[in-house]
Amino acid sequence: MQNPVRIFEDIKTLVTLAGAARKDGRHVQEEDLSVIHDALLVCAPDGTVAWAGPRTDFKSDTIPGAKAAETRSLENSTVIPGFVECHTHTVFAGQRAHEFEWRQQGQTYQEISAKGGGILSTVKETRRASVEELHASAQKRVNAFVRQGVTTLETKSGYGLDLDNEVKCLQVARRLLGPRIVSTYLGAHSRSPDHKDLQSYMDFMIQTVLPRVAQDRLADRVDIYIEKGFYDTALAEAYLTKARSFGLPITAHVEQLSDSSGAELALAFEPQSIDHLVYLNDAAITKVAQSKTTAVLLPTSDFYLKMRYPPARALIDKGARVALSTDYNPGTSPTQSLSFTGVLARVEMKMTLPEVLAAYTVGSAHALGLGQQLGSLVQGKQCDFAVLDCDFHELFYSVGNSGVRGTFRAGKSLLNP
């Protein structure tokens, strides 16, 4: 049975971000939020936006099926596009609260990793966990994102570091319910404990794991951590070349802890995004700005690691498209708070509210290769939106207060189906 047309009325303020989308998420200003007061939002049977505009301009006879539509009052609320969380590590077992204490005592990320902490400690717990245990814990985390208005969520593997457990984590991601899930294979997250060195593990991924991921369509794209002490540019080039040969879209963790030339190497593969970018140099900033690649900034990770923050202003001012995300993971960014991410972006990276809103919608959609389908409430895009119990100017202001009371994907409520 076909879904009916759905009309959402009694919208006090509709923030469509149509202007930001037209500008490809670059140089976003207040007017690019494309705010409509006293609005209607109409969702077509296929879950796309059929119409968005002032209530007084709507003519039901211009929308097939509108005269028999289901109507829902949004009770004089503010509506914004659904948030896109474009960089998370949501599927894992265990926790690493003790490492937080070590960092407060002055130990570095590399020192903690060298003594068996870091990623490898999560790998041990994730390998022990069953599919059912991983799914149950991940679903709870996904639900927490949905309550904050997230309608699309990326999640990475990378805590298995062998064939069976990477496949297990990717299969769990495919089972998650609620938001649209984008699954990313991050086997190149760290050295596998089953291999003597990075080269041996890289050979294994290229010869065994990547072909399986591609053949069984376990992931929507591929990621790699390029950093001193982890994967250098030579290893990364071999990995990304193999991934591209399978037609898998690419992203990469680069310049997080040092200037490792990862951004320049990754850009040669025309990735959907490059992420972290804390130590991005001036030449690389210019290259990112001139590319189609989205710069994904993860300030909560920098906060937890007590680091400097990415050069957001330089990127934006030069014309780069930026995105924001929590980088939620058990070690270096154990927070799911979008509000905290946005506050850090405004306070520490000097981003304006319109830039933050665009980064968490239009920019994040582009970071996942979904810029033509998501990120703004315009005709033909997915009717994904969040309903606020506050004015949109109050977003990313009070840490811990999302302001969200309703989350809709393709016109259907994810909180009260």
N, C-alpha and C positions, 0 to 999 in steps of 0.2 A: 504494500500500500504506500502510495506516495505521500511524503510529508506535506502538510499544508503550508501556505504562505503564513508567516508570522509577522504581526505588526506590533512593535514596541512603542508605546505612547507614554505621555506624561514624562518626557525627558526635559528636564530644566536646561541642561547644558550638554551638548553633544560635541566632544572633541574628536574630530575625524582624522586629523593629521594628514589631510589630503595634500596640503601644500608641501609638507615635509617629504611626502612620497614623490611628488612631482619633481622635487629638487634632489631626488635620489638619496635623501638623508644627509645632505651636505649643507653647511652654512645655515643651519636651522635658526629661524627667528620666531618671535612670539606669534606673528601673523601666520606662520606656516602651520600652526596648530589647527587652523581652519575651524574655529569654534562656531557652532550654531546654537542659538537659544530657542527654546520652545520647539523642540525637534521631534521628528518621528524617524524610526529606523525600521526598515522592512527587510525581512529575511526571506529569500526565495526557497522553494522546496529543496534545492540542492545544497542549501547551507551557505550560499553566498549572499552578499548584500545586493538587494534588488533596488533599494532606494534609501537615501539618507539626506535629510534636509529639513527646512522649516515646516512645522505642522501645517501652516496655512497654505503652503505650496503643494501639498500632496493631493494627487488626483487618483483615486482608486482604479478608475477605468484605464489607466495607463500601465497597470501591473497585472498581468494574467493571474487570476485566482485571488486577487486582493479583496474582492467583494465577499468572498467566503473565508476570509483569513481568520486565524486565531489571533486574538488581541490580548496583549498583556500590558498592564500599567507598571511603569517603573517608578511611580510614586514621587514624581518631581525630583528625580535624582540626576546626578552627573554620570555620563557614560563616556568611556574612553576605549580605544582598541585594547584587546587582550595583550598582556605582557608576554614577551618571548624570552625565556631563559635559555640562552644560547651556549652556555658552557657550564656543565655540572658533571660531577662524578657521583651519581646518586645510588648506583648499585654496588654495595660493599657490605662486609660484615665486620663486627668489632668496632672499637673506638680507640682514640689515641690522646685521651685527655692528659696522660702523663707527659707526653711530649710538649704540651703547652707549658707545663711547669718547667721542663728542661729549658725551653726557650726563654722563659723569664729569668732563668739562672745564667743566661748568656751563651747557651750553646747554639751554633748555627745549624741551618737546615742540612748542610753537607755533613757536619759532625754527627748529627742525630742519625742520618742515613748510614754513615760509616759504621756505627755500632749496632746496626740491626734494626734501627727504628725507621721512621719514614714509610715510604710506600711498601717496603718488604714486610713490615709488621702487619699491614692490612692484607697483603697477599696471603699470609699464613691463615688468617681468620677467614678470608673469603674462600680459600680452597677447602677449608673444613665445612663450610656451610652448604646446606642442601639448596636445591633450586627453590623449594617451598619457603625455606627460611629467608633466602635472599629476596624472593618476591614479596614476602610479607613486610619486611623492613623497608624495602624500596617503595612499595605502594604507600606506606605511611608518609614517607618523605614527599612523594609526588603529591599526595593529598594536601600537605602543608603548603606546597607551592600553589596549588589550585586556589586555596583559601585567600591567597594574596593576588588573585587576578591573572595567574599564569594560564594561558591556553595552549601554548606550545613549549615543550621542554626537550632540550638536548641532554642526553646522558651518555657517558663514555664507559667503555670497559677499561682494562688496564690494571686490574687487581687480581688477575689470574696468572698472567705471564707464562702460560703454557697453552697448548691447544684446547684441551678439554675444559679448563676453567674459563678461558676467554670465551669460548663458545657458550658455556653455561651462563655467563654474565650477559652476553648479547641476547641470548634466548629469553632471559628474564626481562630485559628491556622491552622486547617485543610483546610481552604479556601485560605490561603496565597499562592501567586503565585511566581514563579521564582526559588529560590534555593530549594533543597531538605529540607523539614521541619521535624524536630524531635520534637514531642510534649511531654512535661513533666508535669505531674500533681503535683503541689506543694501546695495542700490544707493546708499542715502543714507548712505554711509560718509564721504565727502568730496566736494569739488567735482570733477567730471570735467574732465580737461584739455582735452576737446573742446568745452567750453562756457565762455562768457565770465564767467559768474557763477553763483551757486547757484540763483537764480531760473530761469534758462534751463535748467539741468540738472534742476531739480525739475519744470518743465513737461514736459520730455522723459520723465522717469520716469513721471509721472502719465498722460501721453497715449499713451506707446508701451510702456514696459517693464512696468509693473504689469499692464496687460491681457494681455500675452504670458505673464507668470509665472502669472497666474491661469488663463488659457485652457489652457495646456499642463501645468498642475499641476507646475511646476518646483520650487516651494518649498512647505513646510508652513506657513510663517508669514513675517512681514515685520518688519524691524528698521530703526531710524534712530538716528543719532548726534546728539543734541541738545546743543549746546555752543557757547559763545562762539567765534566764528571759523569755526564749521561751520554747523549748521542751527539756526535760532532757532525759537521756538514757533509763529510764524505759518506758516513753511514746513512744520514738522512736522505741524501740524494738517491742512493740505491733503493731505499725503502719507498720514497715517493715516486720514483720512476716505475717501480713495480705496481704500486697502487694505481697510478695513472693508466698503466697498460690494461688494467681491468675496468677502466672507466669509472673508478671510484673518486668522487670529489674529495678535496684535500683541505685540511686545516693544520695548524701547527702551533705548539707552545714555543714561543721564541723570546729571547732577550729578557727573561724573567729575573735572573740573578746576575747576569753579566752581558756584555756585548759580545755575543758568540757568532755573529754573522748569520744567525739563523733566519732573520727576516729576509735578507737579500736572497739566500738560497731558496726559501719557501716561495717568495714572490715569482721566481722563475717558473714555478708550476701553476701559476694563476690560481691560488687557493681561494676558497670562499672567505676565509678569514685567517688572520694571524693574531694570536692571543697573548696577553700579558704585556709585552712591549715596554717594560719599565726602563730598560737600558737602550732603548731605540735611539740611534744617533741621528744627527741632523740630515745626513744624506738619505738615510733610510726613511725618515719622516716624509721627505719630499717624494720618494718613490711610492710609499704607501698612498699618499695623497693623490698621486697621479694614476693610481691603479684602480681596478674595480674591486679590489679586496677590501673587506671590512676590518677595521682595527678594533679588536675586542679588549676592553679594559676591565680589570678585575680588582678593584681597590680593596675589597675585604681581605683578599689574600695578602696584599701589601701591608695592610693594617696588622694582621696577625703575625706576619714575619718581621714587623717593625722596620719596614723598608721605605725607601722613597716611593713616590707614585708615578705612574706613566705620564708622559708629556701630552696630556689631553689637549691643552690649549693650543700648543704648537700644531698638533695633528688637525684639530678642527679649523684653526685659522688658515692653514695651508690648503684646506679643502678635502681632508680625509673624511670618509664616512666612519663613524665610531658606533660601537655597541657597548652595552654594559651587561654584566652578569655576576652572579654570586661566586662562581667557581666553587660551589658547595662540594666539600670533600671532608674526610674525617681528620685530616692532619693540618693543612695550611690555611683552610678557610672553612671551619666547621660552623657555618651559619647559613641559614636559608632566607635571611631577611633581605628582601628587596628594598625596604625602606632604608636600612643601614647602608646598602650599596649606593643608593641614590644620594644619601646625605654625604657620604665620603666623596662622591663625585662632585658635589656642589662645594663642599668645604675645602677639601684637599686638592682637587683637580680643577677648581674654579669653573666648573661647567654651570651654565644657566639652567633654569628649570625646563624651558623648551628643549634644550639640548639633551637633558637627561630623559625627558619623555620620549623624544625621538629615538634616542639610543636604545631604550628598552622596548621599542616597538618596531619602527621602520628599520633602524640599524641592525637590531638583533635578527629580524627576519632576513635581511640580506646576508647576515653572517652565516645563516643556514641554507643559503641558496633559495630562499622562499620569499624574496622581496616582491615578486609579482603576485603572490597569493595572500600575504599576511602583512600586518603592521599598520594598516590604516583602514578606516571604515568608508570605503568608496565602492561604487558599483562594480560588481564582478569579483571582488576579493571575499575571502572567508568572513562570515559574520561572527567573528570572535570578539567579545568585548567584556569589559568589567564594569560593574555598577558600583558607584562610590556613594558613601554616606557623608561625603564632605565635598567642598569645592576643590577642583583639580589643582588650584594654587597651593593647597595644603599637602600635596603629595611630596614625599622625599624631604620632609621637614621634621617630623616627630619620629625618632627611631623606635621601631617596634609597632608603629601604628600604620597599617597598610591602607586604611581608608576604604577597603573593599568589602562590600556586602553581597555581591553577586558576581558569578563568573559564568560566561556563556561561550560555548564552542559551537560554531555552525548554527547559532540560534537556539541551542538547547542548554539548559542550566546544568552545570557540573556540580553545583552544591546542593540543589534540591531538584533532582531529575523528575 
